[in-house]
Amino acid sequence: MLIDEIGPLGGKLHTARSRNDQVATDMHLYLNKQVEHIIELISSFQTVLVEKAEQHVETIFPGYTHLQRAQPISFAHHMLAYFWMLERDKARFQDSLKRINVSPLGCGALAGTTFPIDREYTAEQLGFDHIYENSLDGVSDRDFILEFLSNSSLVMMHLSRFCEEIILWCSQEFKFIELDDTYATGSSMMPQKKKNGYGN
């Protein structure tokens, strides 16, 4: 009724809202956006890995265990190992969206509100797929944040492993790849050195 009288500004009143459900809603909205962005970044990196693999299907490469040469593999096989690690990471993030994309708005401080609000409508307007069925759960749930942190730690572990191998392969002991000068630094006391400026 107020919106009919004064327009959209009428919807900005604090009626039937609490900081509890608003902050919870903010967290859901923020993580939803971030997870979708992370999924895009993972997919982009996977594309690069596949392109490199396609270029090196016939490139024989030593497979290592315990830093000792164990079995010959193709460089493509090695690159695609990271593709599949990231595919699991991506799947975990995608699955987590089912729990992130739930609206707590309208749950109030903890017990909902007596105002006749339409939680389904606000959820739809904000781009959520569902609403919390229990108001206390809606404002107190932090599972989705811990799940995000867990998923992030797994993808960072895989990326760290990849970076560690790049550093190793650039070393004088391995010499599998040469780092472009753009990403390398030297040493004032040891001019023979070419170091990975970003990796160590």
N, C-alpha and C positions, 0 to 999 in steps of 0.2 A: 504494500500500500504506500509506504514512504517513497519507494522507488518511483511509483506512479506520480507522486507529487513533486519530487526534486531530482529525479533522474538517477543515474548510476551511483552518485555520491551516497544515496540512501543505503546502498549495500555495504558501505564501509564502516558502519557503526560496529561497535565492539560487542553488540548483543549476541548471546549464545556462543561466545568465543572465550577461550582462555589461553594464556601464554603456553600452558602445557600442551594443548593440542596444536597450537600454531607452531611452536618450536619443533614438535614431532613431525608436523607436516613439512616444515622447511627441510628437515633432515632427509625425509623421504624424497622430496623434490630434488634436492642437491645430489644425493647419491644416484638417483635415477639418471640424471643428466651425465654425471661422471662415469657411471658404468657403461652407458651407451657410447661415450667417447672412448673409453678404454677398449671396448670391443672393436671399435673402428681402428684404433691404433694397432691392436693385435692382428687384425685382418690385413692391414697394410704391411706389417712386418712379415706375415706369412707369405704374402705375394712376392716379396723380395726373396725370401728363402726358396720358394718354388722356382723363381726365375734363375737363381744361382744353381739350383739342383739341375734344372734343364740344361744349363750350360756345361755341366760337369758329370753327366751320366757315365761317360767313359773314363773319367779321371780317377785313376787308382790312388787310394789314400790309405795310410796305415791306421788301423783301428788299435786303440790303446786300452790296456787295463793296468792299473797301478803305475801309470807313466812308462810302461814298457810296451813295445810293439807286440801286438797279439795276433791280429788277423787282418788281411787286406780287405778293404771295403771300397766303395766308390765315395767320392766326395759328396755326390748327390745324396747318398744314403745317410751320411753324417748330417747334412743340412736338413734333411727331412725328419730326422729325429727331433729337431727343435720345432719343426712345423707341428708335429703331433703332440709335443709337450704343450705348445701354445693352444692347440685345438682343445685340449682338456681344460686349460685355463679359461679359454673363451666360453666353453660350455658351462663351466661353473658360474661365470659372471652372468651368462644368459639366463641360467636357471634362477639365480638370485633375484633377478628382476621380478619374478612372481611374488616375492616377499617384500621387495622394495616398493613396488608399484601398488601399494595399498594405502588408502587415505585414512588418517586418524582425525581429520578435521570434523568437528562436531562432537567429538568425544568429551569436550569440555575439560574441566580440571581432572576428572576421573570418573564421574558418574553421569555423563551426558548433560542434557539440558531439557528443561520443560517447554522451551519454545518449539513450535512446530516447524523445525528446519528440515530441509531435504538434503540429507547427506549424500545420497546417490547423485543428485544434481551437481553439488559442488565438486564431488570427486570426478565426475565426468568433465566439468569445466576445467579442472586442473590437469586433466590427462591421466588420471588414475584408472586402473582396471577394476578395482574392488574397494570396499570399505572394510574397516575392522568391524567384526561382529560383536566384540565386547569392548566397551569404552575404557575400562581399566587397563586391559591389555593394549589398547590402541595408544594410550599416552605413556605407558611404561615400557613398551617393547623397544629393546636395543639389540635384539638378535641380529637384525639385518645389518647393523653396523659392524658387529663382530664377524659376521659372515663376509662382509666386504673386506675387512682387514685380513682375514684368513686367506681369501682368494687373492688379495693383493700380494701377500707374502709369498704365495706359491708362484705367481707369475714373476715376481722379482727374483726368486730363487733360480728360476729357469733363465732369466735374462742375465743374472750374475754369472751363472755357469757358462753361458755363451760368451760373455765379455772376458771371463778368465781364460777361455780357450783362445780368443783373439790375441790377448796379451802374450800367452804362451807361444802361439804360432809366430808372433813377431820377433821372438827372442833369437839371439844368435845360435842358441842350441837347437832350435827347430827350423827356423828360416822357411816356413811354409808360405807365409805371406809377407808382403812389405807394406808398411803403413805409409799412406800418402803424407808428404811433408806438411800438408795443411793441418794434420792431426798430431804431428810429432813435435817433440821438443828435444833440445840438446842438453849438454852439460858444460858449464863454464870451466870445470876442472878436468873433465874427461871428454874431450872433443870427438872421440871416436864413437860416442854413444848416440843412438837415435832412440828416444823413448816415446812411449805412448803417453801423450800429454793428457788424455782424457781418462785413461783406464787405471792409472796408478797414482 
